[in-house]
Structure formats: structure tokens, C-alpha cells
Amino acid sequence: MASDLAAQNRAHFNQIAATYDTDLEEGLKSLTEAVQVRRDWIGIDWNGAVKVLDYACGTGVISRALAPFVTEIIGVDISEEMVAKYNAHADTLGSGVAKMSALLGNLTEKDNAPADQFADSRYFNFDLIVVGMALHHMDDPTYALTRLAERLKKHAVLFVIDNQSRHYPHNEDSGLSQDYHKLAGEDAMKTVRHAGFTKETVNQMFAAAGVGGNFDHTLLEEPIVIRPRGMKIELKLFFARGERV
């Protein structure tokens, strides 16, 4: 049985999937550009066959950013509506890009093994695993990264994008300000477990998960601006990468 948090995440992202790309268009475009500009920094050999897992893939923003440069991308998400959007985008890409498809699944929940299909060899030996803007929705990010790292080839790369620590206004009671609660909406806030992560915390998580090799961490100079429901939120993000040791 899925946890309460998993159920909340699924319900929330199912609800927003239909308008996700249009509501966040400005920010998603900036994030796509930021990923492509830092492609060499990610640190894999883009010249050979490259197999990618985009975990908590959403509508496939990071997948589409990387698609021109890789061989195959598998997206996995807990929301069936996000998976449907991802696959609709994949259908429109045409030839000349990666084989790209998503399916419903949860690979990182404690006390619940992934569905049997994910035991197939197709879902292991990735050259790159991406987790974009998802760790702050997880109860135990270190556990999640550990489970994902097991699906990497030796010396392959885990690439994480998420919020810098404490960039939201905080108060002592909730960790996130009441103003932010109102802006994001209560349903969205039920899915948020972490306000952000410091470089030190991310380094520790990567090391504990077995992907601390050649660790690097960089902050995006400019915030990513999103405008859900016509309101403005500036997200200050980091990129982190590490290799399976």
C-alpha cells in the first residue's frame, strides 16, 4: 500500500498535470536552457550510447532537454497524468532524438518494493539518472538516492536538481512562511517535506547513497521564475552530480 505522502504526491500532480507546462512555461524554458548549457558539467561521455532514467519525470522537461544528446530515456513518475503528458510530448518529438517513454512507478518508497516489472534488466545499468525538483517531496531523500544509485552502472552519474536551502521565507513553526503556503496552495504544501538542501547536506546524501565519486555542486546564478495561477515564485536552484563508486 502506498504511503500517505505518496498518495498526496500522486493526487496533487495528477491534478496539476493538465496545466503544468503552460502555468510554468517561463520557468521550464529557463531550466531547459540551464541544463543544456551545463551538459558538459554533468560529466558523462555524450559521444557514445547514453541510457538515461528520468525519475519523478513529470511532463518530461529534463528528458526533452537531454533528448538530442542521448540514446534512450526512460521516465518514471508516480502520477499517471504526468506520465500521459510525458508520453504525449515524446510522440511529438519525431526522429533524430532519443527513444523516450515514461511509465507509472515508484522506485524509492520504504517498505514497498517496486513493481515486478522494474526488476527487469532494462531498468538497470543506466549511464545517467536525473532527479529534477523531486527530492523535496520525499520523506527520506538519502534512501531514495540509494535505491536509484543501485540502478546505475559503475562510475555512471546521478544528477539532481532541487531547491537551495532556506531560500523561502521561514518561520519557526512550519519551516515555510504562511505567505508561501498561501502562494503555493495547501494541497501543494502537503507534498513538500524539505524547504531546500545545503551543499553539505547534498554531499552527505550522495556519499551515503554510494554516488559520492567526483561530487560537484553548483548554484544557478539567476532564479527560475514560475507563475502558477498567475502568481510569481522565484526558485533558487542547485545542480549536483556524483558518480557511483
Residue pairs with C-beta under 8 A, 6 or more apart in sequence:
1 112
2 10
2 106
2 109
2 112
3 109
3 110
3 111
3 112
3 139
5 137
5 138
5 139
5 191
5 193
6 78
6 106
6 109
8 190
8 191
9 78
9 79
9 137
9 191
10 78
10 79
10 80
11 187
12 187
12 188
12 190
12 191
13 58
13 77
13 78
13 79
13 81
13 82
14 79
14 80
14 81
14 82
15 81
15 187
16 23
17 59
17 79
17 81
17 82
17 84
17 85
18 81
18 85
20 58
20 59
20 82
20 85
21 28
21 59
21 85
23 226
23 227
23 228
23 229
24 226
24 227
24 228
26 225
26 226
26 227
27 224
27 225
27 226
27 227
27 235
28 61
28 226
30 222
30 224
30 225
31 61
31 62
31 65
31 132
31 161
31 224
31 237
32 61
32 62
32 64
32 65
34 220
34 224
34 237
34 239
35 62
35 65
35 66
35 161
36 65
38 218
38 239
39 46
39 66
39 69
41 216
41 218
41 239
41 241
42 128
42 157
42 159
42 241
43 157
43 214
43 216
43 241
43 243
44 50
44 127
44 128
44 156
44 157
46 69
46 70
49 71
49 72
49 127
50 69
50 70
50 71
50 72
50 127
50 128
51 70
51 71
51 72
51 73
51 74
51 125
51 126
51 127
51 128
52 63
52 66
52 70
52 72
52 73
52 74
52 98
52 126
52 127
52 128
52 129
52 130
53 73
53 74
53 75
53 76
53 123
53 126
53 128
53 129
53 130
53 148
53 151
54 60
54 62
54 63
54 66
54 73
54 74
54 75
54 76
54 102
54 129
54 130
54 132
55 76
55 107
55 108
55 129
55 130
55 131
55 134
55 148
56 76
56 77
56 78
56 131
56 132
56 133
56 134
56 137
57 63
57 75
57 76
57 77
57 82
57 83
57 86
57 102
57 132
58 77
58 79
58 82
58 85
58 86
58 132
58 133
59 82
59 85
59 86
59 89
60 75
60 85
60 86
60 89
60 90
60 100
60 102
61 132
62 130
62 132
62 161
63 73
63 75
63 86
63 90
63 98
63 100
63 102
63 130
64 89
64 93
64 100
66 73
66 98
66 128
66 130
67 73
67 93
67 97
67 98
67 100
68 96
68 97
68 98
69 98
70 98
70 128
71 98
71 99
72 98
72 99
72 100
73 98
73 99
73 100
73 101
74 101
74 102
74 103
74 122
74 123
75 83
75 86
75 100
75 101
75 102
75 103
76 102
76 103
76 104
76 105
76 107
77 83
77 86
77 102
77 104
77 105
78 104
78 105
78 106
79 104
80 104
82 102
83 102
83 103
83 104
86 101
86 102
87 101
87 102
90 100
90 101
90 102
93 100
105 114
105 115
105 117
105 118
106 112
106 114
107 114
107 118
107 147
107 148
107 151
108 138
108 143
108 144
108 147
108 148
110 139
110 140
110 143
117 123
123 151
124 150
124 151
125 151
125 152
125 153
126 151
126 152
126 153
126 156
127 152
127 153
127 156
127 157
128 156
128 157
128 158
128 159
129 148
129 149
129 151
129 152
129 156
129 157
129 158
129 159
130 159
130 160
130 161
131 144
131 145
131 148
131 158
131 159
131 160
131 161
131 162
132 160
132 161
133 161
133 162
133 163
133 237
134 162
135 141
135 144
135 145
135 160
135 162
135 194
135 197
136 162
136 163
136 192
136 193
136 194
136 195
136 196
136 197
137 191
137 192
137 193
138 144
138 193
138 194
139 193
141 194
141 197
141 205
142 204
142 205
142 208
142 209
145 158
145 160
145 205
145 206
145 208
145 209
145 211
146 208
146 209
146 210
148 158
148 209
149 158
149 209
149 210
149 211
149 244
150 210
152 158
152 211
152 244
153 244
154 244
155 213
155 243
155 244
155 245
156 243
156 244
157 211
157 241
157 242
157 243
157 244
158 206
158 209
158 211
158 241
158 242
158 243
158 244
159 239
159 240
159 241
160 202
160 239
160 240
160 241
161 237
161 238
161 239
161 240
162 196
162 197
162 237
162 238
162 240
163 194
163 195
163 196
163 197
163 235
163 236
163 237
163 238
164 196
164 197
164 198
164 219
164 236
164 237
164 238
165 195
165 196
165 197
165 198
165 201
166 195
166 196
167 195
167 196
167 235
167 236
168 176
168 177
168 180
168 195
168 196
169 176
169 177
169 179
169 180
170 176
170 177
170 195
171 177
171 178
174 181
175 195
176 189
176 192
176 195
180 189
181 189
183 231
183 233
184 192
184 228
184 233
185 228
185 229
197 205
197 238
199 217
199 238
199 240
202 217
202 238
202 240
203 212
203 215
203 217
203 240
206 212
206 215
206 240
206 242
207 215
207 242
210 244
210 245
211 242
211 243
211 244
211 245
212 242
212 243
212 245
213 242
213 243
213 244
213 245
214 241
214 242
214 243
215 240
215 241
215 242
216 240
216 241
216 242
217 238
217 239
217 240
217 241
218 238
218 239
218 240
219 236
219 237
219 238
220 236
220 237
220 238
220 239
223 234
223 235
223 236
223 237
224 234
224 235
224 236
224 237
225 232
225 233
225 234
225 235
226 232
226 233
226 235
227 233
